[in-house]
Amino acid sequence: MSDDLLSSKWLKEQHALAGNLPRRVVILNVFSGWLLILQSGLMAWIVNAVVFEAATLGDQMVWILLLPPIFLLRGVVNQQAERLSFRIGSQVRSQLRLELFDHLQQLGPMRLSQSGSAEISHAMIEGIDALHDYYAKYLPHLSVMTLIPISILIVVLPLDWVSALVFLVTAPLIPFFMIVIGKGAERVNQRQWQKLARLGAYFLDVLRGLPTLKTLNLSRQEAKLVARMSDDYRRSTLTVLKVAFLSSLVLEFLSTVSIAMVAVFIGFRLMWGEMFFLQGFFILLLAPEFYLPLRSMGVHYHARLQAVAAAGQLADLMELEPVKNQSTTQELPESPHITVEVSNLSYRYDANALALDGINLSIGFGEKVALVGPSGSGKSTLINLLLGFDRPQSGEILVNGIDLATIDGEDWLRQVAWVPQNPRLIHGSVIDNIALGAEVVDLPRVRQAAHLARADRFIDQLKAGYETQVGEGGQPLSGGEVQRLALARAFYKDAPLIILDEPTASLDAESEAAIQLAIEDLGINRSLLVVAHRLQTVRNASRIYVLKQGRLVEQGSHEQLESQKGIYAEMLQGVVHA
Ligand code: ADP
């Protein structure tokens, strides 16, 4: 099946999220169509009686008085249909956002790293918004476009087969031309959508890399590139609009010519006395209403094109397989001791070469295990697997003797404190950041954690102490300070297993020493796995594992490895790196 068909199929499947609302909209729209026929019939009747049958307006008062309630009722019915349609759009959007958000959570950081973050936020915000008009306008209109002309045709056919024939022959031309033009428009739309996604990702990269670009004196050049891309996007937007206007023009032209044809046929037959005025006038009043839903389809078709383009991206995201647990998961029995046993672990990203190849490793209770290796050797991959963010293709990870794949993910993460290399602060106070994830905040423990992480001194010096707002838009903190807050977070969590990725960035001497001491303390009475980048850390480790190109090449204590003159000894020359 082509991508477009798959996207349309996916879009239709999501329609179920609106429940029975679409059916109610169809009923309302058809009812409105019948009211319209009734209204036209009444008007034709009154005009015919007054003009040709010498009746007075007074004679026709009953019929005339019937008109305003019909107008009013149609207004109310149309307004209700609009309101319900809008509700369909917003209901589908919010449900989809929840589903997508849920799905992203299940995918975990490892699988998500394969799609750019700009791409994901683009899909989540603009992508889902682009579906609104499809559900709120295009789909409801699809039923209007078929049911109202059919109702009119049923009324006209017994009255005048010639007009019915003109309706029948010309009506399919409109959707036909719309599809012909639409095919071209679809391609243009998809291209524009991809451009927008690319532009978003590019902006994000430029923003992130702005300091680097500035130091390399490249910011002006980048600005020119951004301007060129924006201009390119503007051009493709205009192309989309051109096609949209062109399709509206063609549809308007076709329907105007068709109405004119009906009018000419009626006119001649009235002149030749082959038709009554009442009949002809009634059909003439209905003719524009017959083509109106077909004509306005051009406008709504644009919504469909946009939605199909956005749906491709959304469906791709939804198709990513979440991390699979075994069919039944268990809770990890509560224990202050955690031991980890990794055996024969192999992992590959999609069709790439093995990122980890037959790894065997163990972390005993109270042990401080260091993981070293050049960049790209698989350290982060191993840590992500230990955190349960994905499952290895072969081998297993045993936690206190239980296969990690059978343990409930959330339960496992409660037992682990993870300190990444570049920790992120959330928008909130220092307390919120240290007690992150805790339901009830224990203030004395927050202070104690800050003290152990050697963060208390700088926190006390902040404007509002522990209440100071940090994170995005808050008080800026240095790299060393953020690291210490992240360590305080780990102390507060007090998990039996700590996984820590040492910062590689050079820190000021005070932070460096404080962080070293804090890491030492964190390892007391806990199992600690540290991706080490510093001599001090590896020296104190109970065991060091050296990774190279996904394989475990050396293991042992600092002294043993130093004397082996292997890759570890080489790394030591550069005072442990990467
Ligand atoms: P390290 O943390 O030691 O620098 P990684 O675990 O990040 O190493 O990477 C190990 C290997 O896996 C590298 O060859 C890297 O290119 C590859 N890799 C890492 N992340 C991804 C990813 N998201 N998709 C594909 N390959 C990846």
Boltz pocket constraint, residues with backbone or C-beta under 6 A from the ligand:
constraints:
  - pocket:
      binder: B
      contacts: [[A, 110], [A, 113], [A, 114], [A, 349], [A, 352], [A, 355], [A, 373], [A, 374], [A, 375], [A, 376], [A, 377], [A, 378], [A, 379], [A, 380], [A, 381], [A, 382], [A, 578]]
      max_distance: 6.0
